[in-house]
Amino acid sequence: MTRARGSQIAGLAWTHASAFGGAVADRMSGSERRVRTDSVSPRQRRTRRWAAIGVLPMSWITVTTSWMRRSLYATTDSRAMVVVRRRSLGTDVALITILAVGFVALFMLLQFGCVLLLRAGYPVAVALSQCIAFAYLLLALWLMIAAILMIWQGSASKSLAAVGPETPAGEHWVVESLAARTAADGAAVFRLAVRTVRSMPAGRVLVAVARTPELQAGYVKLGFTPGDHQRVYSVA
């Protein structure tokens, strides 16, 4: 089991964005593939890159909150990652709230600094304050676009619920965000998933939702039991 380090957050955010942004780009262009491949046209490669940039804020939030709760696992080169977290809506809301409050608090602090500069006789503070406000507006729009793209891509799954009537009772832990930077890193992410799943304490019920039947088959190879609507589960 290899928990990700704080120094890996930036690299893992790009890995997550590359994987999910690539899926968004393939779906938008009508060339969505059940099995990911790097053998695409230069135009599609550029589209994937722009889509990855588009979802990057949400990827950063996903990676950061997963790292904060010690549920993020990654390879040492940050090109493959997986998240194994306990199902807890309260924890999710609390972490996102902390990030949101920090985002707003930083804005207020920067604006207060501009006010102090203005009072100290620096007229440039007015322009600086406007630039900060404009930058925050652009970042907020970027976050909104990223959220829309991630939700739209998630709607491709038959079910967003990882737990169903066939899932055994117990302490449920969700396996999610299996992400590889490129298709060539796909084997690495599954090796990482194997090590992570096998290191879980006995008794935990691991659950996941596969986006495609092929991914569900991959989970089955890891020892998971297939369920309805491409759900899978495994008792550690």
N, C-alpha and C positions, 0 to 999 in steps of 0.2 A: 504494500500500500504506500503510495507516494502522495502525501498532501502537498498542494501547491504552496509556494512561498509568496510573500507579498510582492517581491521583486518580479514575479512572473505575471502579475495582473495585466499589465499592458499587452504583453505578448499573447496571453490567453484570450483577452478581449478580442484581439484581431483574429485569432484562430476561430473563436465562436462566431464572429461576424462573417468570416470567410465561408464557414460551413452553412450558416443559416441565410446569409445574404446570397450565396450561390444558389441555394434552393429557391429563394424568392425570384432571382433573375431567371432561372430555368422555367419556373412556373409562369412568369409574366410573358416570356417569349414563346410559350407553348411548346417548349422542348424539354419539359420536365422528365427526368429519367428516374426509373425505379432504382437503378444502381448508379451511383455517382461515378463520373469519369472526368479525367483531365483532357481528354481528346475532344476539344471543342474548337470552334473557329475563333480567330483573334477578336472578332466583334463580340462574340458571346463571352469571351474571357474578360473583355473590358466591361461588359454589362455586369458580370458577376462582381468585378472589383468595385464598381460604383454602387451596386446594391449592398456590398459589404460595408462600404463607407456609410450608406444610409442607415443601416441597422446598428452601427457601432455604438451609439449611446446606450441602447438597450442591452447590447452585449456587455458593455462595461458595467452596467448595473447588475446584470445577472452574475457576472464573474465576481464582482466586488462583494455583493451580498452573500454569495456562496462561500467566498474566502472568509468573510467575517464570521460565519457560523461553522467554519472548519469542515465544510462538506465538499470542498473542491479538490479534485485529484488530477494530476497532470504528469506528463513525461517531462524529463529534465530540460528538453529543448523547447518546451511550450507549444509544440505542434499538435498535441492531442490532449484532450481533457474529458472528464466525466464528472458529473455531480451526483452525489448520493446524499439525500437529505431526508430528514423526518418530515412527515406531512404535518404542517402546522401553519394555518392561515394567520394566526396571531403573530408568529415570528416573522413571517413575510411582511405583514403590514408594519410591524415595528421597525424592521430594517429599512424599508422603503421610506417610512416617515423620517427616520434619522437622516437619511441621505437628502430628502427634500428640505428638511429644516436646515441642514448644513448648507445646502445650495442657496437658500434664501438668506441665511445669516451671513454668508460670504458676500452676497450682493449688498446687504445693508452695511456691512463693515467697510466695503470699498467706497460706497457712497458717502459714508461718514468721514472717511479719510479725505475725500474730495472737498467736503465742507470745511474741514480743518485747513486744507491747503488754500481754499478761497479766503478764509478769514485771515490767513497768514499773509495775504497779499499776492497770491499766485492766480491770476485770471485764467491760466491754462486749465485750472481745475474744472471749469465749466465744460470745456470741450472733452476733458477726460471723463467726466461724469456721464456725458451723453454717449461717448464711445462704449463705456462699460454697459450702459443700459441697452444700447443697440446690440452689443455682443451677447448679452443675456437673452435678448429677444430672439436672436438667431439660434442660440443654443436650445431655447424652449421649443422653437419650431422644429429643430432637428430631432429633439426627443419625441415630439408628437408624430413626426413622419416615421421615425424608427418604430414607435409603438404600433402604428397602423400597419406597417409592413410585417412586423412579427406576429400580430394578431391575425392578419390575413393569411400568412403562411401556416400558422397553427390551425386555422380553420380547415386545412386540407386533411387533418387527421379525422378519422371516423368518430373518435371519442377523445375528449380531453380529460376524462376521468380515468385515473390509473387504477382505481379500485372498483371492482364490480362484484356481482353476486357470487362469482366463482372464486374470488380471492379469499384465501384462508384468513381467519381472524388473527389478530395479534398486533404487534407494533409495526406499522407500515412505514417503510422507507422508500422514497421514490428515486429511481435511477433515471436521470435525464441529462440533457445537454451533452450527449456523446458527440463530440465535435473534433474533426480532423481538418487541418488547414488546407490540405489537398487530398485528392483521392489516393495518392501514393502513401499518405499517412493513415489510411483507413485501417490497415492491419495493426498499426501501433495503438490506435484508440481501443481496438477490441482486446489487445493484450493487456492494456491498462485496465479495461473494464473487468477482465478475468481476475487480475491481481486484486483489484479493489473489492469485488464481490466476494472473493474467497477469504478476504481478511475481515469480513463483517462478523460480529459476535453471533454465536448460535442463538436461534430463536427469532431473529429479525425477519420480517416478511418483506422482501424486496419486490417492488412493483414498478411497472413502466408501461408506456404506450408507444408502440412502434408506428412511425409515419407511413411505412410501406410494408407489404407482406415480406419483402426481402429482408428488411431490418428485423421484422419479427422472427424470421428464420434464423437470423444471426443471434438473437437473444436465446432462442432455443438451443443453439450450439453452445451457448455459455452455461446451459443447465436450467434455463427458465422453462416454465410450463405455459403453453399458449392458452389464451382465454378469448373471450368475445371481443369484437371490435378492435382487434389487433393489440389487446392488452396481453401482458405476460406477468408472471409472478414466480417467485422462488423463495423457499424458506432456507435461511442461512444455516 
